[in-house]
């Protein structure tokens, strides 16, 4: 069921951004130059951050789904199942709010006059 959401992670495959380094350990020791943007200073891009958010959301939802099945089988404590499901609910609500903000920003940009 959750595997259908994996397609969201494909949003990170934005054309032209494949060469951006995502290794934080090598870029964290470098001091940012005055003209550098935040994404370039930390070695991450907006696309990689959104990809990581999507992957974390998918993993949290999968954990909750597996916990639900384990609870039904009786192999997991009810408290643990509730914790996992509540965590997944909070993560999903955050992802929905983030999506709404991105859509609103996109619509605001499209309404701008050139």
C-alpha positions as CSV (number, residue, x, y, z in Angstrom):
1,X,0.0,0.0,0.0
2,X,2.7,2.5,1.0
3,X,4.9,1.4,-2.0
4,X,2.7,3.5,-4.2
5,X,4.0,6.6,-2.4
6,X,7.5,5.8,-3.5
7,X,6.9,7.8,-6.7
8,X,7.1,11.0,-4.6
9,X,10.8,10.3,-4.0
10,X,11.3,10.5,-7.8
11,X,10.8,14.3,-7.5
12,X,14.4,14.5,-6.4
13,X,15.5,13.5,-9.9
14,X,15.3,17.1,-11.2
15,X,17.1,17.6,-14.4
16,X,20.5,19.4,-14.0
17,X,20.8,18.9,-10.3
18,X,22.4,15.4,-10.4
19,X,25.9,16.9,-10.0
20,X,25.2,18.7,-6.7
21,X,27.2,17.1,-3.8
22,X,25.2,15.9,-0.9
23,X,28.1,14.9,1.4
24,X,27.7,17.1,4.4
25,X,30.9,15.9,6.1
26,X,33.2,17.3,3.4
27,X,31.5,20.6,3.0
28,X,30.8,21.3,6.7
29,X,34.4,22.4,7.3
30,X,34.4,24.9,4.5
31,X,33.4,28.4,5.6
32,X,30.8,29.9,3.3
33,X,31.9,32.7,1.0
34,X,30.0,36.0,1.2
35,X,28.4,35.4,-2.2
36,X,27.4,31.8,-1.6
37,X,23.9,30.8,-1.1
38,X,22.8,28.7,1.9
39,X,22.3,25.6,-0.3
40,X,25.8,25.9,-1.8
41,X,27.4,26.6,1.6
42,X,26.0,23.4,3.2
43,X,26.3,21.2,0.2
44,X,22.6,20.6,0.0
45,X,20.0,21.7,-2.5
46,X,16.3,22.2,-2.2
47,X,15.7,19.1,-4.3
48,X,17.8,17.0,-2.0
49,X,16.1,18.3,1.1
50,X,12.7,17.6,-0.3
51,X,13.9,14.1,-1.4
52,X,15.1,13.4,2.1
53,X,11.8,14.6,3.6
54,X,9.9,12.4,1.2
55,X,12.0,9.3,2.0
56,X,11.7,9.9,5.7
57,X,8.0,10.3,5.4
58,X,7.7,7.0,3.4
59,X,9.9,5.2,5.9
60,X,7.8,6.4,8.9
61,X,4.6,5.4,7.2
62,X,6.0,2.0,6.4
63,X,7.1,1.5,10.0
64,X,3.6,2.4,11.2
65,X,2.0,0.0,8.7
66,X,4.3,-2.8,9.8
67,X,3.6,-2.0,13.4
68,X,-0.1,-2.1,12.7
69,X,0.3,-5.6,11.2
70,X,2.4,-6.7,14.1
71,X,-0.2,-5.4,16.5
72,X,-2.9,-7.3,14.7
73,X,-0.8,-10.5,14.9
74,X,-0.1,-9.8,18.6
75,X,3.6,-9.6,18.3
76,X,3.9,-6.0,19.2
77,X,2.6,-4.1,22.3
78,X,-0.4,-1.9,21.8
79,X,1.4,1.1,23.2
80,X,4.2,0.7,20.6
81,X,1.7,0.4,17.8
82,X,-0.1,3.6,18.9
83,X,3.2,5.4,19.2
84,X,4.2,4.4,15.7
85,X,0.8,5.3,14.2
86,X,0.8,8.7,16.0
87,X,4.3,9.4,14.7
88,X,3.2,8.5,11.2
89,X,0.1,10.7,11.5
90,X,2.3,13.7,12.6
91,X,4.7,13.1,9.8
92,X,2.0,12.9,7.3
93,X,0.3,16.1,8.5
94,X,3.7,17.8,8.3
95,X,4.2,16.6,4.7
96,X,0.7,17.8,3.7
97,X,1.4,21.2,5.3
98,X,4.7,21.4,3.4
99,X,3.0,20.4,0.2
100,X,0.3,23.1,0.7
101,X,3.0,25.7,1.3
102,X,4.9,24.8,-1.9
103,X,1.7,24.8,-3.9
104,X,0.7,28.2,-2.5
105,X,4.2,29.6,-3.3
106,X,4.0,28.2,-6.8
107,X,0.6,29.8,-7.3
108,X,1.9,33.1,-6.0
109,X,4.8,33.0,-8.4
110,X,2.6,32.3,-11.3
111,X,0.4,35.2,-10.4
112,X,3.3,37.7,-10.6
113,X,3.4,40.0,-13.5
114,X,6.4,40.1,-15.6
